[in-house]
Amino acid sequence: MKLSDFHFDLPEELIAQYPLAERSASRLLCLDRHSGALEDAQFAGLPERLAPGDLLVFNDTRVIPARLHGFKDTGGRVEILIERMTGDRTCLAQMRASKSPREDSMIRLDDGSRLRVKGRQSPFYLLELDSPGEKLDAVLDRVGHMPLPPYIQRADESLDVERYQTVYARRPGAVAAPTAGLHFDADILDALAQRGVATTRVTLHVGAGTFQPVRTEEIEDHAMHAEYLEVSSESCDAIARTRSRGGRVIAVGTTAVRSLETAASGGDLAPFSGDTRLFIYPGYSFRVIDGLVTNFHLPGSSLLMLISALAGRQEVLAAYRHAVASRYRFFSYGDAMLII
């Protein structure tokens, strides 16, 4: 398939720059993956659209304040975006600077902490904290900024500390939010429980590469960035119980999809921990999920290709055209879709 097969026109004013006042106040576009039928709804009504015995699978990763600012030895300004923590004092990171920093040079952060450039693993730099007796996560908590995606064209604000984070986030490590989960609040979770909808959790630490578009015209030539995930035996058991009672497995977000499908790549779902580069595009046969709660994704992105694999490329693009015409809000702080 061609990259151009996944293009759609999106007015810039539909890209949400701020979250709504209430998480569950978002709109919900419902897409029947078999008929292609569309229905406009509200996210607050999601529990009524699921059946007792269904299972929602959440990604419980927690976004770290991964954007840092500092200066090189030469005085040049540097912006750092951590891609992955590799130890208590080390990380892989992207760096934006007028000139690439040299190996073994120092980056001085705004609070005086120093990071040493240990080397490069293209396209990332390996950085090590040079402040004795301190851990990198403490420095991030002190001077780090929430790593808002590039299409949010503003600096992070205090509200983003809470709102660019799911209410069930508990395992730090992501540098981008699993945004489908941003719509869930305590009331929605309570309503799901009262309706008899079960939940379980996986962990996938979302990397900054999630925002990178597919650049190869033949999409099969695209190489995914690596992301770390864990699927526990408890989650596998919850899915088995759901299947035994005839319920549906519904992933919350594309990261939950990739976690489950990676864990089932051997044929049967099994506990898994490690990196994944799984690229899901039309023609893929899903082994685990029956449905998906997701946000609206960028044109030409691997995430748009994933949902097209689930619901059909033409059906998904028709849904996106409807969403544009109906003035839905797009991307991280935007509205949601339910594909079921």
N, C-alpha and C positions, 0 to 999 in steps of 0.2 A: 504494500500500500504506500501511497505517496503522502508526504507531509502536507501538501496542499489539500488533501482530502479532509483535513481536520481544521480548516480555517472557518471562522465566523466573524462577522463585523460586530464590534462592541463599541458603543459610544463611551468616551472617557468618563463622562459624568455618571455612568452607572457603576464605576468602580468605587466601592464603599471606602471612605477614608476614616470613618469612625464607627464604632459599634453602636447599635441601638441602646436606648436607656435600659431596656430589659432584655436579657439573653433570649428568652423564648418568644419575644415579640416578632421574630423574623417570619417571613412568608415561607411557605413550603410548596414547591411544585412537585406534584406526584406523577410519576411516569410508570405506566404498566409495561414491564419489559417484554411482554408477549404480544400485546395488541398495539402498543405505542400510544395508547390513550393518555391524555393529559388532564390534570385537574388542579386548579389553584386552591390552595388551602393555607392554614396558619400552622406554624410549628407547634404551638400550644396544643393542637389537636392530634399530635403524633400518637399518643398512647391509644386513642380510639381506632387508629388505623392498623394497629398490631393486634394479634390474637393471643389469648392466654396460652402459654406454652411456647411462644416464640422466645428467641434468645437474641439480645443485643450484645455485640462484642465491642468494647471500648478500648482505645489505646490510652494507657495511663501515664505516658511520658510527660515530663514536666519541662517547660521551656526555661533555659538558663539565660541570665542577662549577658548574652554572648557578644555584644558589640562594645568595643573598647576604642579609646582615643589616646594617642600619645605622640612622642617625638623620637626621631632617630638621633643617633650621636651627632649627626651633622646639623640637626635642628629642624629637619623637614618633618612636616606633619604626617601622621600615619593613622589610618582607620583599620581596625582589626575586626574580623568577623570569625569567631571560633566555629569550626566545623565539627570537631569532636574532641572531647576530653580523652586523653590517652593515659592519664595517671593523675596523682594528686597535684603534681606541679607541671605537667606537660599537656600540650594540646596540638592539634592540627588546625591551621587557620588560614583564611584568605587575608591578604593585606592590600590595601589601597594606598599608594604613595607615589610621589613624583618619580622616584627611582627605586628599583628593587633593593631592599636592605641586604647587606653582605652577610655571609655566614659568620657567626660568632660576634656579630654586632649586637648592640643593646637597643631596646625600645623602652623609653621611659613613659610610664602611664601618667595620667593626670594627678594621681595621688602620690606620685614618687616611686611607686613599685616599678620594678624593671623586669623585662622579658628578654631572654637571650635567644637569638636566632640560631638554632642548632643545625639547620639544614633545610632541604626542600624535598617534598614528595609531590611533584607537580600534580595539580595546580596549587597545592597547599604548602605552607611553611610549617616546620616543626619548631615550636616555641617552648621554652622552659622558664619558669619563674625563678628569678635570681635573688629573691628576698628570703634570707635564711629564716627557717622556722615557720613559714607561712604556707598555706595551701592556696591553690589557684582559685578554688570556689569562693574563698573568703574575699579575695580581691575582686572577683566578679560581683559579689553581693555589695561591695563597697562602691565600685566605680563603673560597673557594667551597665549597659543600656539594653532594653528589650529589643531584640533583633526583628523589627518590623520588616515585612517584605518590601521589595523595591517599588512595587506599584502603589504603596501607601506613601504618598509624597508629602510627608511631614516628619518632623522629629518625634521620637517617642515621648509620651507624656506620662504623668503619674497614673492615669486611668488604665494605661496599657499593662501595668504590672499585674493587675487583676484580670482584665478583660482579654488579654492575649494569652490566656491560660484557661484550661478546662477546670471545672469545679472539682473534678475527680483526679486531677494530676497529682502524682505522688513520687515518680521516679525521675530525678533530674537527669538531663542529658540532651534534650532536643534544642535545636537552634531555630526551629520554626514550629508553630503550633499545629496540632492535628485539628484543623479548623472546623470540621464537621461537628466536633464535640463542643464547640463554643456556644451552641444554642441550648445546651442542656443546663437546667438549674435544679435546685432542690425540689421544687414543686413538680417538675416533669419527672424526675427520678422517683418521687413518691407515687405519682400517678401510674407510672409503669409498674411499680411493685404491686400496687393495689389491683391492677388489671391482671396480674399473674404473668407479666412479661419478665423473664429471667435476664440477668446480666452476667457477664464475665469480662475479664480484662486480659489484654496482651500488652506488650511494650515494644514500640519501635521508636528509637530516637531519631526524629526527623532531622535530616541534614539540609544545609543551605542549597544543595544541588536540586532540591525539590522544585525550585523556582526556575531552573535552567530549561529553556525550551529545547525541543528536539531540533537539531540542526542538519541532520542528514535527510536528503529528499526521500530516499528509501528508508522507511521507518525501521525496518528490520536491521539496519546497520547501526542504529543508535545503541550506545553503551550506557547503561544506568550507573549512577553513583552508588557506592556501597553505604548501607545503613545497618546499624546493629539492632537486632530484635530478639525478643524472648517470647516463646509460647510455652506455658506451663502445662504440666500434666493435669492440673485442676481445670484449666480451660478446655483441654482435650476431652476430659470427662464430661464437662458441662455440655459440650457440643454433642457428644455421644448420647447423653440423656435426652437432649432436645430431639435428636433424630428418632430415638426409640418411641417418643410420645407423639411423633408426627408434627413437631413444631418446625419453624423456619429459623435459619441462622442469618441474622442481618448485621452486617458490619457497619460500624459508625466510622466512616472515613476510609479513604483509599489506603491509609497506612495499616489499618486493621485488616483490610483485604489482603495486602501484600504479606502481612505477617502470617495469616492463616494459610494462604496459598503456598507460601514458602515452606511452612511446616508440613504441608501435605504433598510436597514435590516428589517424594518417594513413592507416592501412590495412595498411602493412607495417612491420615492426620496423626502426628506424633509430636511429643515435646521437642522443642528446638531452641537453641541459643547460638547466635553467631551473626555474621553479616549476610545480607541479601543484596543481589543486584537484579532481582526478578523484574522483568519488563513484560507487562500484560497489555496486549493490543488485540484487535479483532482477529478471531480465529482461535483464541485461547479457550480451553475447556476448564471451567471452574470446578474445583473439587469440593469446596467447603461451603461457600456462601450462596444464599438464595436471594438476598436483597442488600440494599446499601442506602445509608443516609450519607449525603455528601454535599459539599458546597459546589458552586459554579467555578469552572477551571479556565485557565488561560488557553487561547487559541494555540494549536500546535504543541500542546504539552503532553507529556506522558500520562498525566492524570486524566486528561480528556480522552486519550486512547483507551485507558483502563475502563472507564465507564461505558465507552462505545463497545468494548468487548462484552460487557455485561448486558447492555440493552439494545445494541445495534447502532451503527454509526449514523445512518440516516435518521433514525428515531431520536437519537441524542441531539443531533444538529437541529432537528425540527423543534425539539424542546427548548434549545437555546435560543432559537429565533423567536419562539413564543415568549421566553423570559425577557428578551430584549424589548420586544414590542409591549410587554406588560410592565416594563420598568422595574424588574427585579433588581436587587442590589447584588453585585458580583464580588467574588474572591473572598479573602480571609474574613473580613467583617461583614460579608454580604449575607444573602438569604440561602436557603437550603433546598435540596432535592431529596425525594424519597423514590428510589427505584426498587420495585418489588413485584 
